[in-house]
Amino acid sequence: MWYNPKTGISDYGPYPSNQLGRDRFYGPGSWSLNLGLYKNTRFSEKTTLQLRLEMYNAFNHANFYINNGDTDVAYSFVDGYYNGNRNIQLGAKIVF
């Protein structure tokens, strides 16, 4: 982090020069697996029916997210929430 040596503070805010910079702390990692299955069935030379099954977060894994507005270094508690719903959609598309 760059700071002004005359004043001893950062140009990005009123922070002391020896304080850690931005984005030095990271929350827990997150992952999800998205899958899509497609089946094409040809009816004629120009007409095709496509059946689609799409799954978002297929394993229904809940990820932990940190509430950035509630984080404060004065407290030893960090507030967060779990989010991770499985979403499945089935569709059909006619291509001509």
HUVEN-V374709 format. One record per backbone hydrogen bond with DSSP energy under -0.5 kcal/mol. NH is the residue of the N-H (numbers start at 0). CO is the residue of the C=O. E is the energy in kcal/mol with one decimal. If there is no record, write none. Layout:
nh=[NH	NH]
co=[CO	CO]
e=[E	E]
This chain:
nh=[3	4	7	8	9	10	12	14	16	18	23	34	36	38	40	42	42	43	47	48	49	49	50	50	51	52	53	54	55	57	59	61	62	64	64	66	67	69	70	74	80	82	86	88	90	92	94	94	95]
co=[8	2	3	3	14	1	9	12	7	15	20	54	52	50	48	40	46	46	94	40	47	92	38	48	90	36	88	34	86	32	56	59	82	62	80	78	65	66	67	71	64	62	55	53	51	49	47	92	93]
e=[-2.6	-0.6	-2.7	-0.6	-1.7	-0.8	-0.7	-1.8	-1.3	-1.4	-0.6	-2.7	-3.1	-2.4	-3.0	-0.5	-2.2	-1.6	-2.6	-3.3	-0.5	-3.4	-2.8	-0.5	-3.0	-2.8	-2.7	-3.0	-3.2	-3.2	-2.0	-0.5	-2.8	-0.5	-3.2	-2.1	-0.9	-1.2	-0.7	-1.1	-2.5	-2.4	-2.4	-2.6	-2.6	-2.5	-3.3	-0.6	-0.5]
